[in-house]
């Protein structure tokens, strides 16, 4: 099953949080169902494709790529027919996908810049979620603030995770992660004072958890919990 299911536990938080925040901002609509299923299938489809590019193992990743590709076509068609303007968003995703594909080809997909590109792609999903739910009445200022909030949060998470796994013996990464999280607190307070409490917790995470020798799996699962915490704080303080 590891050919079919992405093994990055923390990525599920990036998949879900933009959708949940966007839907919470505008209220649920029927079209959100095929939109999310399309988004989920795109993510699942990208996993074997990138692994294929990275390893060159066609025989291993062809079947999952075909399976998810065949699932994606009708879902994308439903979304495109119901909201034709989203075709442009899909085209933009396809163009930007060339960046992680290039990093996968170079077997350097864990590079921080590639992480940031992926984070911004995931977070951008809040825009179509808000658009299909509110249309012309959408509050794009609020949506952009939520996009920035998520982007900055997940970039901080990428820095923190590197201090736990790949850069755990690099003190510069550890100091950079802590400094970054310190700077996030006043930004969160500018959005809404209660949000600064959530980012204070994230700062404590960046300081303490790298010293606990967590496994990759435990780190990823913990990030889902931190994402839930942020979601609840945003609901209470901002939406």
N, C-alpha and C positions, 0 to 999 in steps of 0.2 A: 504493500500500500504506500510505501514511501515514494513511489514514482508518481502517485496521484495526489497526495496530501502534502502541502507545504509544511516544512519542518521548523518554520520560524514562528514560535508561539506568540511573540510580541507583535508580529505583523497583523494578527487578527484584531488587535486593538485599533490599529491604523485603518483597518478595513471598516470597522463598525462605528467608531466615534464620529467621523464626519456625517455619516448617515443619520445616526441618532440625534446629534445636535441639530442638523438641518431640519429633520422632521419635527423635532421638539419646538423649533423656532416658528414653524409655519403650520403645524398640525398635520396629522397623517392624511394621505389621499390614496385612492385606489391605485393610481399609477406608480406610487412608491414601491409596490410589490414587484412588478416586472423590472423596474429600474434597479432595485437592490439585487434581484436575482441575476440581472445582466452584469452588474458590477462584481458580484461574487464570482460569477463564471469567468469573467475577464481575468480576475486575479488567479483563479485556479488554472486557467489556460496559460497564463504567463509563466507559471512555475515550470512545467515540463519544457516549454519553449526555451526559457533561459538556461535550464539545465542541459538541454540538447546543444545549445550554442556553446556552452561552457565546456562540456565533456566530449562533444562530437559523437555521443552514443545514440545514434538514430534508433537502433533496435530497442533500446530501453525506454525512450521517451516518446516514440511515435504514437503508440496507442493512447496514452493519456492526453497527448496534444490533440489527436483526432477526436477523442471522446468529448473533451471540453469545447473544442472548436465546433463540433456538430450541435452541442447544446447552446453555444453562444449565438449562432446564426439566427434562430427563430426569436430568441430573447431580444437581440439587438434590433431585429426587424419590428417587433412589437413596440419597443421604445421609440424607434425612429418614426414609425407611423403615427404614434400618439403624440409625440413631441418632435417634429421635424428639425427644430432649431438645435436639438442636441446632437445632430449629425456632425456639426462643426466641433463640438466638444470631443466627440469620438475620434475625429480626424486629428485633433490636437494631441490626444493621448497616444495615438499611433505614431505620430511624429516624434514625440518626446521619448517614446519607448526605445528609440534608437540609442539613447544614452545608456540605460542599463544593459542593453544588448551588447554595446561596445565594451562595457566593463566586464560582462560575462565572458566575452570572447577573449579578453585579456586575463581572465581568471583573477580579477581584482574587484569582484562585486562587493566586497566589504569595505571599499574605500569610502571615506567620510563624505566626499562630494557625491558619490553615487547614492549614499544613504539620504542625503539632503534632497536630491532630485526625486527619489522614491517617496519621501515624506511629503513633498509639495504636491506630487501627483495624487497621493492618497487624500490629502487634505482638500484638494481642489474639488473633490466629489461633493462637498457641501453646496457648491453653486448649483449644479443641476437638481439636487434634492430640494433646495429652496425654490428654484425656478418652477419645477413642476407642481409644487404645492401652493405657491402664491402668485406666480405669473408676474404681471406688471406691478402688482402691489407689494412685491418683495422689498424688504428693507435691506438693501445691498450694503449699507454702512455697517449694520449689525452683522451681516453675513461675513463681511471682510474682517471685522474684528474677531469673529469666531475662527475664521481661517488662520489669521495671524496667531491667535492663542494656541490653536492646535499645532500649527507649524513649529512655533517656538518650543512648545512642550515636547514634541516628538524629536526635535533636533537635540534638545537637552537629554532626552532619553537615549538617543544614539550615542552621545558623548559618554553618558554614564555607563551604558552597556559595554562600551569598549574598555572602560576602566575595570570592569568585572571579568572580561573574557580576553580579548586579543591584546589589550594594552594594560593588563593588570600590573605589569612590572614597570610601567612608564609613568614616573611621577608627574611629568608635564601634562599628560592627559588628565590625571587625577586633579591637578590644580586648575586646569582649564575647565573641567566639568564643574567644579565647585564655584569658580568665578562666574561662569555662565549662569548657574542656578541662582546665585546671589543677585545678578542683574535682572533676572526674570521677576523677582518679587515686586519691585516698584512698578514694573509694567503691568503686572496683574492687579496691583492696587489701583493703578490709573483706570483700568477697566471697571473694577468693582473691588472695594476694600476687602470683602470676605474672601475673594479669590486669592488674596495674598496668603491666606492660611494654607490653602492647598499647595501653593508653590513653596511655602516654608517646609511642608512635609516632604516635598520633592527634593529640597535642598538637604534635608536630613538624610534622605535616601542616598543622595550622591556622596555624602560624607561617610556614612556608616556602612552601607551594604557592601561596597567593594572590599571591606576588611573581613567579611564573613565567609569568603570562599564558596559562594553559591555556584551550583551547576548551571549549565546553559538552560536546561529545562525549567529549573526553579526561577531563574531570572526572568524568562519569558512569561511564565505563569504569573509572577509577581507584577509584571508590567500590565497585565490585564486588570489586576486589582487596582493599580494606581490610575489607570485610565477610567475605571468605573468611579473612583473617587473624584477625579476631575470632572467627569460628566455630572455627577450629583451636585458638586459645588457650583458648576455653571448654571444648572437648573435653579438652584436656590438663590443664587446671587445675581444672575444676569438675564435669564429668560422669564 
